[in-house]
Amino acid sequence: MSTLMQPLKIAILAMGGEGGGVLADWLVDLGEHNGWIAQTTSVPGVAQRTGATIYYVELYPLAQATADGGQPVLALMPLPGDVDVVLASELMEAGRAVQRGLVTPQRTTLIASTHRVYAISEKIAMGEGRVDSNELIAHAARAAKTFLHFDMAQAAAQSGSMISAVLFGALSASGVLPFSRAQFEATIARGGISVISSLLAFGSAYAPRDAAPAAAALAAPQPRDPQVTALLARVSAEFPAAAQPVLIEGVRRMLDYQDPAYAALYLDRMLPVRALPCDGGSLLLRDTARYLALWMSYEDTIRVADLKTRASRFARVQAEVGVKADQQLAIREFMHPRVEEICDTLPAGLGRWLAQPNWAHRLVARFAQKGRVVSTSSTGGFLLLYGLSSLRRWRRATLRYQLETARIEQWLKEIATAAAINPALGVEVAQCQRLVKGYGDTHSRGLANYTTLMAAVQRAGPRLAAAALRELRDAALADEYGKQLQTALRRHTLV
């Protein structure tokens, strides 16, 4: 059995712009300035958050190499089961490291940030595609010998630095490397770039943190507008306490989307649901309140333009890309409104006429064949979308509003009919609204699946079980083109 000393092996998983290369360079500098031989390599990942760059560092004491009479042979890539420390800049990257076998319970210290940057696969899912963060944390804790984790992105933002500096501080605080805090900090100082903010971020990793901080209690809203006060009073007086948080959020969403009268309509539509059978619980009321709020705030062209021209959006994008005071930010949007969206935005009568196969429809369709790039950070582009968003006050007169109103009212009737048969079936019908989302082609495909599913519910009538409808809905969510839904419908003889 070999008695040769093994190098310290450190793998870093970081996304672009997070300073993973800087962190690897710091580790090399830390080792070399303190009597160690160091080597680093990297393998770039792919863009758009489908992967991350892996930086790999090996450290070997120079004194030991001299005593051995030669130079150590250091590896270029980490091997499963042969890594001492894994640093992950995001929780999913920690999960990827575990999946690759880089983290082992006998050896590896895993240090990771608990914030999430959602993967493309999570974002494009028609249903709830997000990986559960608590499950990721629990799985990582089981896989590692030691697991250190907290929201390092927040700590970095508060310090005005990069997450790499917080990871460097967490590595120092872990005590897993044979270097002092002063040696770590001297490494940052030698870098000579953003030293003060980097040291602040480094030090934040030493701040005491609760392992499981208690959730902050939600403060009761204190509106100044009398109309909003009246709406909240209605929620309190007319609905059970268990459903009130969802209803209050629904009211807030309606106010943001339209106006107090629209929020009142939301509560009016919820009153009949309150009286439906619910198996002694309030799940039907809560789910209907949630999905009704989502449906009533459908994404028409007016809503999209509104969201893209908000000051809060520009501030968020500036913060995400780290715009400096002496820099300018340009935002270019690719937009492709189809003739259907143009018809939907017009007054109902005009929109229905334009939607017919006539000369005007063909002319507009030719104009809408190609997408357009709109610079919302320019005066012209901003005013174009801002003018479109100002049509919000006339939204109730549009064709889209009439169409969505009819769909919503029919959906509420289906919920009432199903709940009268079986409260659990009513809940499943309410959750079918999840199929209707987005705008453009995404909305069209989701609506087509929803229409197919509701037709099957009507054909099946009382014989349809709640579990069967749940299976059909999951099939529709798994495939936006409806192929899996058709297969499931045939299996249940509902075609």
MOQUI-V510023 format. One record per run of one state. SS is the DSSP state (~ for helix, > for strand, _ for the rest). FROM is the first residue (numbers start at 1). TO is the last residue. If there is no record, write none. Layout:
# MOQUI-V510023
SS;FROM;TO + SS;FROM;TO
This chain:
# MOQUI-V510023
_;1;7 + >;8;14 + _;15;19 + ~;20;32 + _;33;35 + >;36;43 + _;44;52 + >;53;61 + ~;62;68 + _;69;84 + >;85;88 + _;89;90 + ~;91;99 + _;100;108 + >;109;113 + _;114;119 + ~;120;124 + _;125;132 + ~;133;143 + _;144;145 + >;146;150 + _;151;151 + ~;152;159 + _;160;162 + ~;163;174 + _;175;180 + ~;181;191 + _;192;194 + ~;195;204 + _;205;225 + ~;226;238 + _;239;240 + ~;241;257 + _;258;259 + ~;260;274 + _;275;282 + ~;283;296 + _;297;300 + ~;301;308 + _;309;310 + ~;311;321 + _;322;331 + >;332;335 + _;336;338 + ~;339;345 + _;346;346 + >;347;347 + ~;348;355 + _;356;358 + ~;359;367 + _;368;371 + >;372;375 + _;376;378 + ~;379;397 + >;398;398 + ~;399;421 + _;422;422 + ~;423;435 + _;436;440 + ~;441;463 + _;464;465 + ~;466;478 + _;479;482 + ~;483;491 + _;492;495
